[in-house]
Amino acid sequence: MDLPEGLDQGLLVEGHRRLLFVSGQCAVSPDGESLHPGAMGAQTAAAPDNVEAVLERAGTTLSDIVRMNTYVTDVDDFSAHAGEALSARLEAFGVRPPGVLAGIARLGRPELLVELEVVAAD
């Protein structure tokens, strides 16, 4: 069963060789500086770049994602300005991972608004 946000309720993974657990990724530059402070849409567009970089270093791609948890400081802002764009980016790779969208009080840095936690299998 599909959710309106473009996520599947379950995903069976068989015959994989490796699992990659990706730590929460935010809109942070390679130097560790926060990007787009206070801008949910821009941060949601930038965070997958960091996910993709970790996946590439492990020899995988966004198409290998089997689970994604999304932590946001404002669910309504995410839904209005960022959720569809994130789903579209993943769908371009044929991915509709099950996961959690969780509203939280804050992330490790107060200027960051979204964090993506991923599991990939190949």
FENGI-V394120 format. One record per residue. N is the residue number from 1. RES is the residue in one small letter. SS is DSSP state (~ for helix, > for strand, _ for the rest). PSI is psi in whole degrees, 0 to 359 (* if undefined). Layout:
n: <N & N>
res: <RES & RES>
ss: <SS & SS>
psi: <PSI & PSI>
This chain:
n: <1 & 2 & 3 & 4 & 5 & 6 & 7 & 8 & 9 & 10 & 11 & 12 & 13 & 14 & 15 & 16 & 17 & 18 & 19 & 20 & 21 & 22 & 23 & 24 & 25 & 26 & 27 & 28 & 29 & 30 & 31 & 32 & 33 & 34 & 35 & 36 & 37 & 38 & 39 & 40 & 41 & 42 & 43 & 44 & 45 & 46 & 47 & 48 & 49 & 50 & 51 & 52 & 53 & 54 & 55 & 56 & 57 & 58 & 59 & 60 & 61 & 62 & 63 & 64 & 65 & 66 & 67 & 68 & 69 & 70 & 71 & 72 & 73 & 74 & 75 & 76 & 77 & 78 & 79 & 80 & 81 & 82 & 83 & 84 & 85 & 86 & 87 & 88 & 89 & 90 & 91 & 92 & 93 & 94 & 95 & 96 & 97 & 98 & 99 & 100 & 101 & 102 & 103 & 104 & 105 & 106 & 107 & 108 & 109 & 110 & 111 & 112 & 113 & 114 & 115 & 116 & 117 & 118 & 119 & 120 & 121 & 122>
res: <m & d & l & p & e & g & l & d & q & g & l & l & v & e & g & h & r & r & l & l & f & v & s & g & q & c & a & v & s & p & d & g & e & s & l & h & p & g & a & m & g & a & q & t & a & a & a & p & d & n & v & e & a & v & l & e & r & a & g & t & t & l & s & d & i & v & r & m & n & t & y & v & t & d & v & d & d & f & s & a & h & a & g & e & a & l & s & a & r & l & e & a & f & g & v & r & p & p & g & v & l & a & g & i & a & r & l & g & r & p & e & l & l & v & e & l & e & v & v & a & a & d>
ss: <_ & > & _ & _ & _ & _ & _ & > & _ & _ & _ & _ & _ & _ & _ & _ & _ & _ & > & > & > & > & > & > & > & _ & _ & > & _ & _ & _ & _ & _ & > & _ & _ & _ & _ & _ & ~ & ~ & ~ & ~ & ~ & ~ & ~ & ~ & ~ & ~ & ~ & ~ & ~ & ~ & ~ & ~ & ~ & ~ & _ & _ & _ & _ & ~ & ~ & ~ & > & > & > & > & > & > & > & > & _ & _ & ~ & ~ & ~ & ~ & ~ & ~ & ~ & _ & ~ & ~ & ~ & ~ & ~ & ~ & ~ & ~ & ~ & _ & _ & _ & _ & _ & _ & > & _ & _ & > & > & > & _ & _ & _ & _ & _ & _ & _ & _ & _ & _ & > & > & > & > & > & > & > & > & _>
psi: <132 & 149 & 156 & 331 & 2 & 26 & 146 & 154 & 336 & 157 & 119 & 126 & 119 & 149 & 19 & 156 & 323 & 148 & 136 & 121 & 113 & 124 & 157 & 129 & 134 & 181 & 84 & 139 & 167 & 336 & 0 & 8 & 139 & 136 & 145 & 54 & 129 & 2 & 96 & 312 & 314 & 321 & 322 & 330 & 328 & 325 & 319 & 336 & 319 & 323 & 312 & 321 & 318 & 316 & 315 & 320 & 334 & 3 & 24 & 179 & 177 & 334 & 347 & 0 & 130 & 349 & 140 & 123 & 135 & 122 & 124 & 152 & 348 & 102 & 320 & 317 & 316 & 312 & 322 & 328 & 353 & 330 & 314 & 321 & 320 & 315 & 318 & 320 & 316 & 318 & 333 & 338 & 9 & 28 & 132 & 68 & 140 & 158 & 196 & 136 & 113 & 130 & 126 & 162 & 317 & 163 & 185 & 331 & 131 & 337 & 348 & 138 & 345 & 142 & 135 & 127 & 128 & 147 & 132 & 150 & 139 & *>
